[in-house]
Amino acid sequence: FMIRDFWMEDSNANRLLFARELAWESATRIYRKMVSSAKEANHIVVMTHFPPWRQKQVFNILDRFWSPYNANRFLAERLLEFRRKFPHIQITVLSGHTHRESISYHHNIKCWIGGPEKIMKLEI
């Protein structure tokens, strides 16, 4: 996928559909890899560009408008599905996109959002 692929769509509605399709495909691929690792793992680290959940802090009206487009809810759903099937496995998600550092927990899943310089220094 390249940025130009996104802009080749003929309307904003089609661009949104394309983005949702990519998000769903990504979430499905990650979920399958997690399940295949579940027999051997006690901690799975997921690295992805888009965080699975919106960041809790909203700084202005534009943040409020754009926040649904800055997360992959399909991944959030898949992570929760995995959590239900494998409650003993710890999950950490490392992501970026919003460039606003935060750490949050969703159903005992640690979600770190930050720039690469921060993620490289993490102790998971």
Salt bridges, closest charged atoms under 4 A:
ASP63 OD2 - ARG100 NH1 3.09
GLU77 OE2 - ARG73 NH1 2.79
GLU81 OE1 - ARG78 NH1 3.44
GLU81 OE2 - LYS85 NZ 3.68
GLU101 OE1 - LYS118 NZ 3.82
